[in-house]
């Protein structure tokens, strides 16, 4: 397994990027990972390498601008931050790394980013996996964010976030809570984008997800135009790739094998 770290120039700074490439898989379309609202490359832990081995193809993960080892940002993200990832940052990443065709795996808000990227690059996106992704702003999601925000006010909690984001930790928390809890963001949803997705889509979701009900994967799977499926994981919360990694790897590999030739 060849593991490579690099920084990629994008508008506003640099993105930290890590790739895992199994021997002999250099020419295969990579799967690109999109982290959640508090996430980073490090927080994927061993999942990317396990995924690369299971799929026998490269896996790429990066810290969004303002997160992890990427450059800090000035001010909070705009309310179009999900669309902007598809419009600004992913195209720059793709050009810098030099790949054309790709697969996408997005966790939580990263799943929404993956869906929108699939609409903008329909000719080159081979397949999308969403995991615990939001499809609209649900009260259950807002309740979970409020509870998490309160939890981070307790002593020592911000230190845990700082392990992954350093002195950007407070910004990371406020970027999440500040945008999602703003009432003017509550109209956001994926409905305009789903009918534009024609590649295969698998919507993974835990039945005990603290940030979204099973209405999310249903909306995603039923809203896209290509082949789709829901993968509901029992007794699982918001981070299936950590809570039930073997099951996630098995389900993703089966879906990829079903819909894509090696």
N, C-alpha and C positions, 0 to 999 in steps of 0.2 A: 504494500500500500504506500503510494507516494503522497505525503501530506505537505502542502505548500501554503505559506502565508505571504500575503502581499497587500499593498495599499493601492487603491485606485482613485484617481482624481475625478471628482464630480463637482458640479456647481455648489459652492459653499464649503468645500473642504475635501477630505479624503475618507474613503470607506475602507475598513479593515475586512479582508477577504481571506477565507481559508478553504482549500479544496482537498478532497480525498479522491485519489484516482487508483483503482485497482490495476495491477499489471495486465497489460493487453487491452485495457478499456479506454485508452487515450482518445480514440476516434469516435467513441459513442456519445450520443447526445447526453449532456449532464442533467441531473436533477438539481434545481436551485431551491434552497430553503429560505423561507421568510419567517422571521421570528415574531413573537407576540409583543404586546405593549411594554413589557418590562424585560424583554429578552435580549440575548446577545449570542454570539458564536459560542462562547464558553458555556452558556446555559443549555445549549443543545446536548452538552456532555458527550457521551459515546454514541449517541444515535446516528450522527452523520456517517461515521465510519462503518457502523453496523449496516446502515442502509446501502452504502456503496458496495459492501461485500455481498449483500443479499441480491442487489439488482445487477451487480457486475457492470456498473457504469459509474462515471465520476459524479460526485456530489459536491456542491458549492454552497457555502453559507457565508453571510456577511452581516456586519453590524450596520444597521441603518445610521444615517447621519445623526449625531447626538447620543449614540448608544455605544456601549462597550469600548472598543479601542478606536472607533472612528472619531472624526473631528467633532468638537462641541458645536452646538447651534446657538444662534442668537434668537431669543424669543421662542415662544411655544409654536408648534406646528400649526399651519392653517387648518381650517375645517375641511379642506380638500387634500389632507395629507395622504389619504389612501390612494386617491387618483394620482397624486403627484409622484408617488413611488413608481407607478407605471409610466408616467409621462417623462420624468426627469432622471431618476436614479438608476432604475433597471436598464434603460437603454445605454447609459454611460458605462455601467458595469459590463454589459454584454459586449459592447464595442471594445472595451479595454481587454477583456479576457479572450475575445476572438472566437466565440462560439455562435452558431447560427440557430440550429434547432435545439430544443430544450424541453424538459419536463419541469413542473412546478409543484412544490409542497409548501403550504402555508399554514402556520399555527395561529389560531385566534385571528386577530386583525390581519396577520400575514396571509390568511386564507382569502380574505376579501381582496387583498392586493394581488394575489395570484389569479383570482377570477378576472380582475380588470386587465391585468397584463395579458391574459389569454385572449381578450377581445382586441387588444391593440396589436398583437402579434399572432393573429389567427393562423397565418400560413406556416409559422415555425413552432408554435406551441403544440407538442404532441399529446400532452396529458396533464391533468391537474388533480392534485390531492388537496382537499381542505381538511383541516383537523381542528375541531372545536371552534370553527369560524362563525362569526356573527353574519347574519344576512340583513338585519335591520336593527334599530335601537329598541331593545326589549326592556321592560321594567325589571325583569329578572337580572338582566345584565347590569343595569344601573344600580340595583340593590347590591350586587356583588362588588361593584367598583366602590360604592360608598363604604361597605364593610372593610374592603382592603385598605382604603384611604385611612380609615380610623385605626386599623391595625398598625399601619406604618408610623403612626404618631406615638406608639409605645416605645419605651427605651430600648435601644439596640436594634430596632427593626431596620432603620436606614443604613446601619452598618452592613447588614446582610446584602442590601442592594448595592452598596459601594464596592463590595467584593468584585462585582462584575462591571460596574460603570464608573468607578473611581469618584472624582469630584463632580461628575455629571449625574450622580444618583438622584439628587433632588429634582433636577430638570426632568429626568426620565419619569419620575412619579407624577410630576405636575403636567407633563406632556400627555400622559394617559388620562388622569382624572380631570384635568382642566378642560380638555376638548370634549370628552364623552359626557361629562356632567353639565356642560353648557346646554341650556334648553334650545338654543338655536341650532345645535347639531342633531337634535332628536328626529329630524326629518330624514336623516341619512338612511339609505338602504341599497341593496344590490339589484333591485328589480330592473332598473334600466339596462344593466349589463348582462344578466343571466341569459336572455334570449340570443345574445351575440356569441355565446360560447358553443362551439361545435365539436371540440375535441372531447375525448372521454373524461368524465369527472367522477371522482369518488369523494363523498362527503363523510368523513369520520367524525364521530361525536360520542362522548361519554354520557351515559344515561343519568349520571349524578353531577353533571357539569354545573359548577357554581356560578358561571357567567352566561349561561344560555340554555334554553330548553331544546327539545328535539324538533321544534318547529324550524330551527335554523337549517339542519341538514335536509329536512324535507323540502324547504323552499329552494335550496340550492340544487338538489338532485332533480326536482320536478321542473325547475325553471330553465335549466340549460337545454340546448337543442341536440347535443350529441349524446352518445351512450352514457348512462349515469347509474350510480348506485349509492345507497347509504350503508355505512358501516357503523352500526350502533354497538358500542362496547359496554357490557354490563358491569355494574359496580365500579364505574370509572368516572373520574372528575375531569378537570379542564386540561390536563396534560397527559393525554393517552400515550404519547411516545416515551414518557418516563414511567407512568403508572403501569402500563401494560405493553411494554416494548415488544416482547415476542409476538403478541397478537397483532400489533400494528405492522410489524415487519412482514408477517405472514399475509395479512390482508392486502397490504400495498403491493407486495411481490406478485400475489395472485392476480390482482387487477391489472398490473403492468403486463404480466405475461399474457393475459387474456386479450389485451387490446393492442399490444405493440409487438412487432417482430424484433428479435435481437439484431 
